Amino acid sequence: MQIAILTLDGFNELDSFIAAGILNRMKSQGWAAHITCPTPEVTSMAGVTIQRQKPLEFLAEADAVLIGSGIKTRDYAADPAFLSRLKLDPSRQLIGAQCSGTLLLAKLGLIGNLPACTDLTTKPWVIEAGVNVVDAPFVAHGNVATAGGCLASQYLAAWMIARLATVQDAEDAIHYVAPVGEKAEYVARAMAAVGPYLADGATLAA
């Protein structure tokens, strides 16, 4: 599985790096999550500059795409030229968005009037884009999922692993990164968040 983690200038480190770290726990099964950016370098909201692993065109090739958030996402969402470069296909890809990343999905028409999650700062903009925002950390509809709150990135990663591999793989990945002495609680919380959204989509592992 090849996964693109869309990471834009002004990105939130927790969104991109937590998801990448959890998803890359599946490396032994041939998975790879790549930081994917429109420019060779991007700088986070805290001033951390990183080099991309994949260019924006990788989005069209990836088996799955996660869209992180950031302080400049609203500017990107208002740029038709940029939006036209985001080649996403929920008929064959799993697509997840976090916080202000949900705004990009809304602008691309991938949410419609379905309930979606985002962070409290972005909520008014997503509502303005015509999306029904719910007070929840995670929600999924078929192959598209949204999450709200930085640490909800673990839910997106768990959902993606459960859909593209197995529920046990998702539980194992969350168990690995969870704090010592709290692992069972973290696994239970993550699977309670994503579990209701697995039955309709089943797993895509084949």
C-alpha positions as CSV (number, residue, x, y, z in Angstrom):
1,M,0.0,0.0,0.0
2,Q,1.3,3.4,-1.0
3,I,-0.1,6.3,1.0
4,A,0.2,10.0,0.4
5,I,0.1,12.3,3.4
6,L,-0.7,15.7,1.9
7,T,1.4,18.2,3.8
8,L,1.2,21.9,2.9
9,D,3.2,25.0,4.0
10,G,2.1,26.0,7.5
11,F,1.2,22.4,8.3
12,N,0.4,21.0,11.7
13,E,3.2,18.6,12.7
14,L,0.9,16.4,14.8
15,D,-1.5,15.7,11.9
16,S,1.2,14.6,9.4
17,F,3.8,13.0,11.6
18,I,1.5,11.0,13.9
19,A,-0.4,9.5,11.0
20,A,2.8,8.8,9.1
21,G,4.4,7.1,12.2
22,I,1.4,4.8,12.8
23,L,0.9,3.9,9.1
24,N,4.5,3.1,8.7
25,R,4.2,0.5,11.4
26,M,2.9,-1.6,8.5
27,K,6.2,-1.3,6.6
28,S,6.8,-5.1,7.1
29,Q,3.7,-5.7,5.1
30,G,4.9,-3.5,2.2
31,W,3.2,-0.3,3.2
32,A,4.8,3.1,2.9
33,A,3.3,6.5,3.9
34,H,5.0,9.4,2.2
35,I,5.0,13.1,3.1
36,T,3.6,14.6,-0.1
37,C,3.9,18.3,-0.9
38,P,3.4,20.8,-3.7
39,T,6.9,22.2,-3.2
40,P,10.3,20.6,-2.4
41,E,10.2,22.0,1.1
42,V,7.4,23.1,3.5
43,T,7.6,24.8,6.8
44,S,5.3,23.9,9.7
45,M,3.2,26.2,11.8
46,A,5.9,26.0,14.4
47,G,8.8,26.8,12.0
48,V,10.0,23.3,11.3
49,T,11.2,22.9,7.7
50,I,11.1,19.5,6.0
51,Q,11.7,18.1,2.6
52,R,9.0,16.3,0.8
53,Q,9.2,12.6,0.0
54,K,6.8,12.7,-2.9
55,P,5.5,15.5,-5.3
56,L,1.8,16.5,-5.5
57,E,1.3,14.3,-8.6
58,F,1.8,11.2,-6.3
59,L,-1.8,11.8,-5.0
60,A,-3.2,10.3,-8.2
61,E,-1.1,7.1,-7.9
62,A,-1.5,6.5,-4.2
63,D,-3.8,3.7,-2.8
64,A,-4.8,6.1,0.0
65,V,-4.5,9.8,0.8
66,L,-4.5,11.6,4.1
67,I,-4.9,15.4,4.1
68,G,-3.4,17.1,7.1
69,S,-4.2,20.6,8.3
70,G,-2.3,23.9,8.8
71,I,-2.5,27.6,9.2
72,K,-2.5,28.3,5.5
73,T,-5.1,25.7,4.4
74,R,-7.8,28.3,3.9
75,D,-5.6,30.1,1.4
76,Y,-4.9,26.8,-0.5
77,A,-8.7,26.0,-0.5
78,A,-9.3,29.4,-2.1
79,D,-6.9,28.7,-5.0
80,P,-8.6,27.1,-7.9
81,A,-5.3,26.3,-9.6
82,F,-4.1,24.4,-6.6
83,L,-7.4,22.6,-6.2
84,S,-7.2,21.4,-9.8
85,R,-3.9,19.6,-9.0
86,L,-5.5,17.5,-6.3
87,K,-6.4,14.3,-8.2
88,L,-8.4,12.2,-5.8
89,D,-10.7,9.3,-6.6
90,P,-12.8,7.9,-3.8
91,S,-14.0,5.1,-6.0
92,R,-10.6,3.5,-5.8
93,Q,-8.8,5.3,-3.0
94,L,-9.3,5.7,0.7
95,I,-9.3,9.4,1.5
96,G,-9.1,10.9,5.0
97,A,-8.9,14.6,6.0
98,Q,-8.1,16.2,9.4
99,C,-9.2,19.5,10.8
100,S,-8.7,22.2,8.1
101,G,-8.0,19.4,5.6
102,T,-11.8,18.8,5.6
103,L,-12.1,22.2,4.0
104,L,-10.1,21.0,1.0
105,L,-12.4,17.9,0.7
106,A,-15.4,20.2,0.8
107,K,-14.0,22.5,-1.9
108,L,-13.4,19.4,-4.0
109,G,-17.0,18.3,-3.6
110,L,-16.1,15.0,-1.8
111,I,-18.3,15.6,1.2
112,G,-21.4,17.2,-0.1
113,N,-24.1,17.3,2.6
114,L,-22.8,14.4,4.5
115,P,-21.8,15.0,8.2
116,A,-18.1,15.7,8.6
117,C,-15.6,16.5,11.4
118,T,-13.1,19.4,11.7
119,D,-11.4,21.4,14.4
120,L,-13.1,24.3,16.2
121,T,-11.1,27.0,14.4
122,T,-11.9,25.7,10.9
123,K,-15.5,24.8,11.7
124,P,-17.1,28.1,10.6
125,W,-15.2,27.9,7.2
126,V,-16.3,24.4,6.6
127,I,-19.9,25.2,7.5
128,E,-19.6,28.2,5.1
129,A,-18.6,25.7,2.4
130,G,-21.9,24.0,2.9
131,V,-20.8,21.1,5.0
132,N,-22.8,19.7,8.0
133,V,-20.1,19.7,10.8
134,V,-20.7,17.3,13.7
135,D,-19.3,17.4,17.2
136,A,-17.3,14.2,16.9
137,P,-13.6,13.2,16.5
138,F,-14.1,10.9,13.5
139,V,-16.7,10.0,10.9
140,A,-16.5,8.1,7.7
141,H,-18.8,7.6,4.7
142,G,-17.7,4.7,2.5
143,N,-14.1,5.5,1.4
144,V,-14.0,9.1,2.7
145,A,-13.3,9.9,6.4
146,T,-12.8,13.2,8.3
147,A,-11.4,13.8,11.8
148,G,-11.3,16.7,14.2
149,G,-8.6,17.6,16.6
150,C,-4.8,17.0,16.2
151,L,-4.7,13.8,18.2
152,A,-7.6,12.4,16.1
153,S,-4.9,11.6,13.5
154,Q,-4.6,8.2,15.3
155,Y,-8.2,7.5,14.4
156,L,-7.6,8.2,10.7
157,A,-4.6,5.9,10.7
158,A,-6.4,3.1,12.5
159,W,-9.4,3.4,10.1
160,M,-7.0,3.2,7.1
161,I,-5.2,0.2,8.4
162,A,-8.4,-1.6,9.4
163,R,-9.8,-0.9,5.9
164,L,-6.7,-1.8,3.9
165,A,-5.4,-4.6,6.1
166,T,-7.2,-6.0,9.2
167,V,-8.7,-4.8,12.4
168,Q,-6.1,-6.7,14.3
169,D,-3.4,-4.8,12.4
170,A,-5.0,-1.5,13.4
171,E,-5.2,-2.6,17.0
172,D,-1.5,-3.7,16.9
173,A,-0.4,-0.3,15.4
174,I,-2.3,1.7,18.0
175,H,-1.0,-0.6,20.8
176,Y,2.6,0.1,19.8
177,V,2.4,3.9,20.0
178,A,0.1,4.1,23.0
179,P,1.6,5.1,26.4
180,V,2.8,2.2,28.6
181,G,0.2,1.3,31.2
182,E,-2.6,2.8,29.0
183,K,-2.3,0.6,25.9
184,A,-5.5,-1.3,26.3
185,E,-7.5,1.9,26.9
186,Y,-6.0,3.6,23.8
187,V,-6.7,0.7,21.6
188,A,-10.3,0.4,22.9
189,R,-10.9,4.2,22.4
190,A,-9.5,4.2,18.9
191,M,-11.5,1.1,17.8
192,A,-14.7,2.5,19.4
193,A,-14.2,5.7,17.3
194,V,-13.6,3.9,14.0
195,G,-15.4,0.6,14.5
196,P,-18.9,1.8,13.6
197,Y,-17.6,2.9,10.2
198,L,-15.9,-0.4,9.2
199,A,-19.0,-2.6,8.7
200,D,-20.3,-0.7,5.7
201,G,-17.0,-0.5,3.9
202,A,-15.5,-3.8,5.2
203,T,-11.8,-4.2,4.5
204,L,-10.2,-3.6,1.1
205,A,-7.4,-6.1,1.7
206,A,-7.4,-8.4,-1.2
